[in-house]
Amino acid sequence: MDIKTENKSKVMLSIILAAFCLRIIITGVGPLLPEIQASLGLSGSASGLLTTLPLIAFAVVSPLAGGAGRRWGEGRTILIGLGLILVGTVLRSAAGVAGLYLGTAVIGVGTALGNVLLPAVIKAEYPTRVGQVTAYFTVSMVAAAALALALNVPLASLQWGWQGALMMWGAAVIVTMLVWQKNRAMRLDGPQAPAADSREGQGKPIWKSGLAWCVTLYFGINSMIFYVVINWMPTILQSGGMAGGTAGMVTSLYQVVSLAPSLLVPIWAGKSRDQRGWLLLGSLLTLAGIVALMVAPIPGVQVAATIILGVANGCAFSVGMALFGFRTRNAVDAARLSGFAQSVGYALAATGPLVVGWLHDLTPNWNVSLSYVLCANIVALIVGQKAGRDEAV
């Protein structure tokens, strides 16, 4: 292995580890909410804020992340983000109610920096392999989420409680920071490269690009669908007669079955310059899963629908992330598009569980709520046909 190949391998390891840390710290809270509520005396709405705070941070910080990356270098800024995630992890577990909320917000800020800038690093370091490296990046995130969902409750049953279960993942952040510090792409940290890229990336404001809006809506709507499924699927399944424990296990399938398409689809999509077919596939599978839930709310069909939705999410989310590289010419534009899409997209995603819950309160069954998700998915299907074209912002 020559030096250049070895360096590329080290950078890829850094990207995969950083992606792991962007999800393992956040997704582990949901399964522990009942224990956190009981321990700290939180109301339902107060504990629900813990799951929306990171999304709010994503929406607020994402537009600023590209500028921070250009000023300090993408690699250094991601390292700062990892440091914030580590600080937030400690605060969340060790400083009572105030620390729980402050730490969660700090974690959200650090995660937003990584969310936006890792696609820019991929574009800069692997311009001809965006789909392949995005696949590894996405699979790392999905695997982290699955691990947190599966392990945090058993870990909390040990003597350290929910605080220890959340704190222990800080070790992964420390390891990642050490690896990132040693292996990060140095060309992204010096003052010359960002300045040159900035000149290349100058142009009309990103929000004035119709293509950028199509990418943003596709990413945002599919993120919204993800958070709706994660938050409400167990309740939807139980409404069809499924036991609570079984409903939780079936919902975990949603994450597990998304692993294979998250790995394979971006690689296949990256082999062509036009990704409309892959975006259409993700939307059509989502359509099939939602319709199945609406027309046949019985356990067998619900399990099949959950699996279909998991495969759909693996297709849609992974290619949606890869669009930040596919639809841009350089790392700076990738960071600009990533920041814009994630800011608007996660703000949209944060509304999904709230609107679905509100609609369900107004109606005796889930069909009206699912119709809202269905309509949003049709919008994603339409804009996806523009977002997938061989064009650049």
Secondary structure as the mmCIF struct_conf table of DSSP 4:
data_model
#
loop_
_struct_conf.conf_type_id
_struct_conf.id
_struct_conf.beg_label_comp_id
_struct_conf.beg_label_asym_id
_struct_conf.beg_label_seq_id
_struct_conf.end_label_comp_id
_struct_conf.end_label_asym_id
_struct_conf.end_label_seq_id
HELX_RH_AL_P HELX_RH_AL_P1 ILE A 3 THR A 27
TURN_TY1_P TURN_TY1_P1 GLY A 28 GLY A 28
BEND BEND1 VAL A 29 VAL A 29
HELX_RH_3T_P HELX_RH_3T_P1 GLY A 30 LEU A 32
HELX_RH_AL_P HELX_RH_AL_P2 LEU A 33 LEU A 40
TURN_TY1_P TURN_TY1_P2 GLY A 41 GLY A 41
HELX_RH_AL_P HELX_RH_AL_P3 GLY A 44 TRP A 72
HELX_RH_AL_P HELX_RH_AL_P4 GLU A 74 ALA A 94
BEND BEND2 ALA A 95 ALA A 95
HELX_RH_AL_P HELX_RH_AL_P5 GLY A 96 GLU A 125
TURN_TY1_P TURN_TY1_P3 PRO A 127 THR A 128
HELX_RH_AL_P HELX_RH_AL_P6 VAL A 130 ALA A 156
TURN_TY1_P TURN_TY1_P4 SER A 157 SER A 157
BEND BEND3 LEU A 158 LEU A 158
TURN_TY1_P TURN_TY1_P5 GLN A 159 TRP A 160
HELX_RH_AL_P HELX_RH_AL_P7 GLY A 161 MET A 167
TURN_TY1_P TURN_TY1_P6 MET A 168 TRP A 169
HELX_RH_AL_P HELX_RH_AL_P8 GLY A 170 ASN A 183
BEND BEND4 ARG A 184 ARG A 184
HELX_RH_3T_P HELX_RH_3T_P2 MET A 186 LEU A 188
TURN_TY1_P TURN_TY1_P7 ASP A 189 ASP A 189
BEND BEND5 GLY A 190 PRO A 191
HELX_RH_AL_P HELX_RH_AL_P9 GLN A 192 GLY A 201
BEND BEND6 GLY A 203 LYS A 204
HELX_RH_3T_P HELX_RH_3T_P3 ILE A 206 LYS A 208
HELX_RH_AL_P HELX_RH_AL_P10 GLY A 210 SER A 239
TURN_TY1_P TURN_TY1_P8 GLY A 240 GLY A 241
HELX_RH_AL_P HELX_RH_AL_P11 GLY A 244 VAL A 256
TURN_TY1_P TURN_TY1_P9 VAL A 257 SER A 258
HELX_RH_AL_P HELX_RH_AL_P12 LEU A 259 ALA A 269
TURN_TY1_P TURN_TY1_P10 GLY A 270 LYS A 271
BEND BEND7 SER A 272 ARG A 273
HELX_RH_AL_P HELX_RH_AL_P13 ARG A 276 VAL A 295
BEND BEND8 ILE A 298 ILE A 298
HELX_RH_AL_P HELX_RH_AL_P14 PRO A 299 PHE A 326
TURN_TY1_P TURN_TY1_P11 ARG A 327 ARG A 327
BEND BEND9 ARG A 329 ASN A 330
HELX_RH_AL_P HELX_RH_AL_P15 ALA A 331 LEU A 362
BEND BEND10 THR A 363 TRP A 366
HELX_RH_AL_P HELX_RH_AL_P16 ASN A 367 ALA A 387
TURN_TY1_P TURN_TY1_P12 GLY A 388 GLY A 388
BEND BEND11 ARG A 389 ASP A 390
#
